[in-house]
């Protein structure tokens, strides 16, 4: 599913004009990105939590040469699905 698909669903199910629906989706996603960039957690009830974690520096290995290299510390976004979301996915049929 893409942003355009979400906007189309808003248009079809709620009668919101397509351009306005696309703007709403963009506003929501931009706000989520800004919150995560500030290090805040984004919690969506019944869906899950997005958080930013700090990963420490560690050693890695170049698989081609076997040479040991340092991997710099970095921030990563993680998602943890809510129990309600997990259940709905498990019950869904492929």
C-alpha positions, 0 to 999 in steps of 0.5 A, a space after each residue: 500500500 502506498 500513500 496514494 492508496 491511503 488517500 484514495 481510501 479516504 476519498 472513497 470511504 469518506 467522500 473527501 476530495 482526492 487532493 485534500 485526502 492526499 494533503 491529510 495523509 502527507 500532514 500525518 506522515 510529516 508530523 510522524 517524521 518530525 516527532 521521530 526526528 526529535 526522538 519522541 515516540 509515536 503511539 497509534 492505539 490499536 496499531 503500534 509504536 514507532 520509536 527511535 533507538 540509538 545503536 552503539 558502535 560495533 565491529 563488523 566484518 567485510 564478508 568478501 575480504 574477511 577484514 574487520 571494520 568499525 560500524 559507526 553508532 547510529 539512530 534507527 527507527 523501530 516499530 512494535 505492533 500492538 497486540 490488537 494489530 498482531 491478532 488481526 494479522 494472524 487471523 487474516 487469510 492470505 
